[in-house]
Amino acid sequence: MAGRLEPHLEALQRELRVSDPAVLSVLLALLVVAITLLIWRFVQGRRSGRRAVLLLGLCDAGKTLLFARLLTGKYRDTQTSITDSSAVYRVSNDKSANVTLIDLPGHESLRLQFLERFKAAARAIVFVVDSVAFQREVKDVAEFLYQVLVDNTVLKNAPALLIACNKQDVTMAKSAKLIQQQLEKELNTLRVTRSAAPTSLDGSATGGPAQLGKKGKDFDFSQLPMKVEFVECSARGSKGEDGDADFEGLEKWLAKVA
């Protein structure tokens, strides 16, 4: 077989040597386009296999109420979760677009265990923050977020990340801008003070310190491999239990990632 192809290959090589440079440029451009399309299809195929949107956050941040409101539109009393809950969420203006919402427990003894279970399936992550309690919880919030951001699987897959600043119906709630600034400051401090080699959520060492953001620069969210956005919302809503939730920004973001 190889012997029969050799004359044809030699003829092609001679043709390429005498071809017009412009023709060679076109052929090279077509080759680059073909390779780019193959890479794009590979990346899209991996992304389409991840259908989950994880709801993360500390206890009492309002994750479970957000989960219920997104699925049913109705208010319901909630309690601290000790296991995960999942359901298909369909985008309101495009019923063919859907993702699987997964509400994970926020208790300190459970949250990393459940994140380990579902992180590989995450197309996106909604990290819910209690905007009212944020000032006193900022270190705990930053600690959990740091653990998520330096995880090997999360870094590799780079799921879209939304910081949902919940409970904005309360007068004392902090703004999304302030929460972003404070989190960047705390994450920068954590990055500096973590001298020991971090471990991934499955307990395996990464082989060296995690590099969160850009070396030599103060941390900000634009340095991460995934796109990070902040939105203000209220699962309870400004009209209380009888009214609607205020989370239009969250719904628009979910429509984008679905």
N, C-alpha and C positions, 0 to 999 in steps of 0.2 A: 504493500500500500504506500509506504513512504517513498519507495523508488518511483512509483507512478506519479506522485505529486511533485517530486523534485523539479522536473522541467517547467511545470506551471509556476512554482514558487520562484524559480530563477527568472522566468519571463516577467513576473510581477515586480521583482526587484529591479530588473533592467528598466522597466516602464517607469517605476518611481524615480529612478536616477535621472531619467531624461525628461520627466514631467515638468510642466510649468510650475514655478514656485507658488503661484496663486492657487493652483489645484491642490498642492500639498497643504497649503494653509487651510483650505476649506475642509479637506479630509481630517486634518488635525482638530479643527473646531468641532466637526461632527463627532469625532471620537471623544472629545472632552464632554460634549453634551450627553452622549450615550452613557458615559461613566457617571456623570452627575445624576442622571435619571435613575440609574441602578441604585446609587447610594440613597437617593430620596425615597425610592420605593422600599428599600430595606428599613430605613428609619421609620417611615410611616407604618410599615407592617408591625414593627415592634411596638409603636405607640398604640395602634388600634387594638393590640392584644391586652392593653391595660385599660380597663373600663371603670376602675374604682375611684371615687372621690372620698378621701378620708377626712372625717371631722375630728380634729385633735384639739387639746387644750386642757387646762387644769380643771379640777372639780369645781362645779358651780359657775363655770364660764357661760353656760347656756347652750351647750352643744345639742343636748337631747331635745330641748324645745325648738331649736332651729331645725333639727332633723324632722320633728313632727310637723312644724309649720310648713316646711318646704313640700312635704308629701301630702298633707291634708288641708293645709290652710287654717287649721283650727288650733286654738290654744288648748293646752292640757297641762295638768300638774305633773311634774316630773320628780324623780329622786335620783340620787347618785347611782350611776350605772356600774355594774360589776361584770358585765359582758358586752359584747358588740351587738349592734342592731344594723340590719342592712335592708335596703329596698331599692327598686328601680325608680329613678327620678327622670321624668320626661319633660323636656323643654316645652314651655307653654305654647310658643308660636311655631314649633316644629316637632310634632309628636314622634317623628322617626329618629330624632336625636335624643339619646338617653345615656345616662351613666348610672352606676350603682353607688348610691350613697352609703357609707359605712360609718356609723357613730361609734367611736372607740372610748372605753372608759378613761376618765381623767385622773383616777386615783394614782398616787405616786407608786404604789406597789404593783399596779397593773398596766399602766400606760405603755411602758416600753415592751412588755411582753406581747401586748396586742399589736403594737406597731410592727414588731418583728414579724408577726404572722401575716400582715396585710401590705407591708411596704412595697413588695415587688409588684403588686397589682395596681399601684396608685398611678393614675393618670394625672391627678391633681390632689392638692392638700389644702383644706380650709383649717387654719389654725385660729381657734376662737379665743378671744381675750375678753375678760370681764373689765370693761372700761371704767367701772365704778371702783372696783377693788384694785385696779392696776398699780396704783402708787405703792401700795404695801406688798403687792405680789410680784413686782417687776423682776426681782432676782429669780424667783421660782419660774416665772414665765420664760425668762431669758435662758435659764438652765435647761428647761425642757426643749425649747426651740433650738438651742445649741446642739443638743443630743441628736435631734432630727437632722439638722443641717450638715453635721459631720459624718453621718452614717454613709457607708460606702455605697449601698444600693440607692439611696436617695441622691447622692452626688452623681452616680452613674446615669440614672434614669432622668434626673432633673425634672420632676413633675412641677407643673405650674403651682405657685404657692400664693394663697390669699390669706392675709391677716384680717380676720373679721372682728372689728372692734364693736362688740355687742353691748347691749343695755344702754344705748344712746338716748332712750326715753327718760333716763334719770338725770336730774339737773347736774349732779356732781361728776358725771361721766367725762373722762378725758377724751380729747379729740384724737383722731387717727394720726394727725401730724405729730402731736406730742408723743403718742405711743411709739411711732416709728423712730423718733429721735432718741427716746429713752432706751428702746430695744437695741438700737445700733450702738449706743454707748455701753450698755451692759454686755452685749456680745463681743465688743472690742476688748473689754476688760477680761472676759472669760478666755478669749483667744490668747491674750498675753500671759495670763496666770496659769494656763494649763501647760505645764512643762512635761508631764508624763505622756507617753504615747497613748493616744485614745484607743478605745476598743469599739468595734461595731456593735450593733444591738445583739448580735448572736454571740458576743463574747470573744471574738477572734481579734487579735491585735492587727492594726493596720500597718505596722512596721515603722512607724514614725509619727511625729506630730501632725495632726490634721491642719491643713492650711485653709482657714476660713477667710475668704476674701483675698485681697492682694497684699503680699508681703511688703512691709515698709510703709503701708498706708493705713489710716484709721478705717475701720470697717464701715461699710454701708451696703445696703441690700443689692445695689446695682452690680456688685462684684461677684454675685453668686451665679452659678451656671443656669439656674432656672429663673424664669420671670417672676418677680414678687410684686404684688399689689396690695394696697390697703383700702379697706372700705368700712364705713360706719354703718351700723345696722342695729335693729332692735327686734328680737324674737317676740317680745311681749307686745310691742307696739305702743305708740303714744296714747292710744285710746284704751289701753289695758286689755283685759281678757276678752272683752266683747268685740274689740276692734281687730283690724288686720295687723299683721307684722309689718315692720318697716325694713325691708331688705331688698329693695329694687336693685341696688348695686350688686348684691350677692347673686341674684337671679340672672342678671346680665352676664356676670362673670361665668356662671355655670353654663349658660348658653354658648359662650365662647369656647369652653373646654370640652363640651359634649361632642 
